[in-house]
Amino acid sequence: MKSAKPENEYIPIDLRISVRRDTLRLISEMAQDMGISINEVFSFLAEDSVIDLELLEDLNEIEIPNKCSLDDLKNALLKKKLC
C-alpha cells in the first residue's frame, strides 16, 4: 500500500509473536467479521496503539529549567493547554 508521504509508506515485516488461545480466537473472529486477514488486524492494532505517540513538536527546541516554582509549572502547562 502506497502513502502520499514516501517516509510513511507501509513496510512489510515478518514477526513471530505469542498470544493466548482466547486472544487468538477473538482476533480471528475480528478478522473474519471485518473480512481481512489476521496479519492486517495485528497491523491495525499496532498502528492504533502508537498513533498518539507521534511528537507534535520538536523536542530540541524545548528548554528545561534547573528549577521552577509550582506557579511557573502551572502557567507553562496552561500555556501549552496540557491541563
C-alpha positions in Angstrom: 0.0 0.0 0.0 1.5 3.4 -1.0 1.2 6.5 1.1 1.3 10.2 0.0 4.4 10.6 2.1 7.2 8.2 1.0 8.7 8.2 4.5 5.3 7.0 5.8 4.9 4.0 3.4 4.0 0.6 4.7 6.9 -1.7 5.2 6.3 -5.4 5.5 8.0 -7.2 8.4 7.8 -10.8 9.5 7.1 -11.1 13.2 6.7 -14.1 15.5 4.5 -13.4 18.5 2.8 -15.4 21.2 -0.7 -14.8 22.3 -3.1 -16.7 24.4 -5.5 -19.1 22.7 -8.5 -16.9 23.7 -6.8 -13.8 22.3 -6.1 -15.6 19.0 -9.7 -16.7 18.8 -11.0 -13.2 19.4 -8.6 -11.7 16.8 -9.5 -14.4 14.3 -13.2 -13.6 14.8 -12.5 -9.9 14.4 -10.6 -10.6 11.2 -13.5 -12.7 9.9 -16.1 -10.1 10.8 -14.0 -7.4 9.1 -13.2 -9.5 6.0 -9.5 -9.1 6.5 -6.5 -11.3 7.4 -5.2 -11.8 11.0 -2.0 -10.1 9.8 -4.0 -7.0 8.9 -5.7 -7.0 12.3 -2.4 -7.0 14.1 -1.1 -4.3 11.8 -4.1 -2.1 12.6 -3.8 -2.8 16.3 -0.1 -1.9 16.2 -0.7 1.4 14.4 -3.6 2.3 16.7 -1.5 1.7 19.8 1.2 4.2 18.8 -0.8 6.8 16.8 -0.8 9.2 19.7 2.9 8.8 20.4 3.8 10.9 17.4 5.5 14.1 18.6 3.6 17.3 17.9 6.7 19.5 18.3 10.4 19.3 18.0 11.9 18.3 21.4 15.2 20.0 20.5 13.5 23.4 20.9 12.3 22.8 24.4 14.3 24.3 27.3 14.2 22.6 30.6 15.0 24.8 33.6 17.0 23.6 36.5 14.2 24.5 38.8 10.8 26.3 38.8 8.0 27.2 41.1 4.7 25.4 41.2 3.1 28.5 39.7 5.6 28.6 36.9 4.8 24.9 36.2 1.0 25.6 36.2 1.4 28.6 33.9 3.6 26.6 31.5 1.0 23.8 31.4 -1.9 26.2 30.9 0.1 28.0 28.1 0.6 24.6 26.3 -3.0 23.6 27.1 -1.9 20.4 28.7 -4.3 20.5 31.6 
